[in-house]
Each structure stands twice: as structure tokens, then as C-alpha cells.
Amino acid sequence: MAGPDPSAGASATCVAIIMDGNGRWATDRGLPVLEGHRRGAKTMKETVKDAVALGIRELTVYAFSTENWSRPEDEVAGLMEMFAELIVSETPELDAEGVRMRFVGSRRGVSAGLLEQMDWAEAETAQNARMTLFVAFNYGGRAEVDLQKLTDKSTGEIDSLLKGKEEEILTV
């Protein structure tokens, strides 16, 4: 007898990931801090692919908090450049995979060029429904509370689905 389909019920799943420790990882290995951020972005790309394959409906990535503006100027500039490059390079692939991109957080203090790229990525992928990738960018305080409310709601839905699946499995 075949086991339960692991993707069954996955259509309501929501996952959030806090990208933290990339700079420390690089420093511990004698690498430049930005190299840690680049490696973290590469790992995140693979994680997004895996999330799509698993049928996860919403993935929130906490990428840059308001507190990150206090990092050294060259690190912040490097991060902004990296974000811009990633948006341009990754949006077409995400679009092809049916991923909708949404940037959540404050747009205050973000360069006009990066804002244009964020708007472009959102517009390019607006019609997609396979998964929504929320990029929490320049978030803090109020935005965190709002995201927590969304996460709590989704967690309740997931718990309900899991309970239903458990009951189905136990009756088989």
C-alpha cells in the first residue's frame, strides 16, 4: 500500500526564513562579509526552488531589516548592489516557475533605481499563482507585526489541514 501523498494539502503552506549570520559565516572563514551575503543568496535561490517543488504556496524571506542600515556604509552599498543584481538575474527564472514576487516593508530610503527594479519584478510576476515569494526588505516594527499576523493565520490553516490529513491517515 502506498503512503500518503506528501504534497497533499501543501497548497495552504506558508514558510518564513530569516536570513541571518551570513556575515559571521564569512568572517569565520576569513572571507569578505559580502561574500557571505552572496553565498546566502545562492543558498536562498536553491531554497526557493525547493519550496516551489514542494508546493509551498507562500514563502517569506526576511532579507534586509531597518536595523541593517546601521551596518558599515560599504556593506550596505554592496548589499543594495547585490539586491539589484539578483532582482534582474532571478526574476525571469522565478516568472518561468510561476512565482509571484512581492516586496514588503518600507520603501523609504531605498534608491530610485532599486525601487524601479522591485516594481518591475512585481509587475513581471503579478499574474503568477504557483507560489508567492514575499521579500521582507527594509522591514521593522510595524511590518514585522503585520507579517506575524499573516504567519499566524497561515499556521492555523496549516494546523487544520494537518489535523485533517492525520485523521484521514488514521482511518485508512
Order of alpha helices (4+ residues) and beta strands (2+ residues): beta-alpha-alpha-beta-alpha-beta-alpha-beta-alpha
